[in-house]
Amino acid sequence: AYCEQNQVRTARLLGISRNIVRDRLIRYGVLGPESTGRR
């Protein structure tokens, strides 16, 4: 994938905020709601 699962890069490419990308990923089951993103 072009953005290599990077939410910030994906958001910039789409012209939307990272929070919107994250919301959509959770809504469509790509990302679990328990994922905080901190490593």
C-alpha positions as protocol buffer text, in pm:
chain_id: "A"
residue {
  index: 1
  type: ALA
  ca { x: 0 y: 0 z: 0 }
}
residue {
  index: 2
  type: TYR
  ca { x: 113 y: 337 z: -96 }
}
residue {
  index: 3
  type: CYS
  ca { x: 108 y: 490 z: 252 }
}
residue {
  index: 4
  type: GLU
  ca { x: 235 y: 175 z: 424 }
}
residue {
  index: 5
  type: GLN
  ca { x: -46 y: 187 z: 683 }
}
residue {
  index: 6
  type: ASN
  ca { x: 59 y: 537 z: 793 }
}
residue {
  index: 7
  type: GLN
  ca { x: -253 y: 727 z: 903 }
}
residue {
  index: 8
  type: VAL
  ca { x: -92 y: 1072 z: 884 }
}
residue {
  index: 9
  type: ARG
  ca { x: 38 y: 1014 z: 531 }
}
residue {
  index: 10
  type: THR
  ca { x: -300 y: 874 z: 424 }
}
residue {
  index: 11
  type: ALA
  ca { x: -483 y: 1175 z: 573 }
}
residue {
  index: 12
  type: ARG
  ca { x: -255 y: 1421 z: 393 }
}
residue {
  index: 13
  type: LEU
  ca { x: -303 y: 1237 z: 64 }
}
residue {
  index: 14
  type: LEU
  ca { x: -683 y: 1251 z: 104 }
}
residue {
  index: 15
  type: GLY
  ca { x: -686 y: 1608 z: 237 }
}
residue {
  index: 16
  type: ILE
  ca { x: -857 y: 1517 z: 565 }
}
residue {
  index: 17
  type: SER
  ca { x: -746 y: 1494 z: 929 }
}
residue {
  index: 18
  type: ARG
  ca { x: -582 y: 1188 z: 1082 }
}
residue {
  index: 19
  type: ASN
  ca { x: -873 y: 1161 z: 1326 }
}
residue {
  index: 20
  type: ILE
  ca { x: -1117 y: 1120 z: 1038 }
}
residue {
  index: 21
  type: VAL
  ca { x: -897 y: 850 z: 883 }
}
residue {
  index: 22
  type: ARG
  ca { x: -879 y: 672 z: 1220 }
}
residue {
  index: 23
  type: ASP
  ca { x: -1257 y: 699 z: 1269 }
}
residue {
  index: 24
  type: ARG
  ca { x: -1321 y: 546 z: 925 }
}
residue {
  index: 25
  type: LEU
  ca { x: -1071 y: 264 z: 984 }
}
residue {
  index: 26
  type: ILE
  ca { x: -1246 y: 176 z: 1310 }
}
residue {
  index: 27
  type: ARG
  ca { x: -1594 y: 214 z: 1156 }
}
residue {
  index: 28
  type: TYR
  ca { x: -1515 y: -26 z: 871 }
}
residue {
  index: 29
  type: GLY
  ca { x: -1334 y: -278 z: 1090 }
}
residue {
  index: 30
  type: VAL
  ca { x: -985 y: -221 z: 953 }
}
residue {
  index: 31
  type: LEU
  ca { x: -859 y: -96 z: 1289 }
}
residue {
  index: 32
  type: GLY
  ca { x: -982 y: -219 z: 1626 }
}
residue {
  index: 33
  type: PRO
  ca { x: -1117 y: 44 z: 1867 }
}
residue {
  index: 34
  type: GLU
  ca { x: -868 y: -77 z: 2131 }
}
residue {
  index: 35
  type: SER
  ca { x: -571 y: 31 z: 1914 }
}
residue {
  index: 36
  type: THR
  ca { x: -421 y: 341 z: 2070 }
}
residue {
  index: 37
  type: GLY
  ca { x: -137 y: 380 z: 1822 }
}
residue {
  index: 38
  type: ARG
  ca { x: 128 y: 416 z: 2094 }
}
residue {
  index: 39
  type: ARG
  ca { x: 418 y: 175 z: 2058 }
}
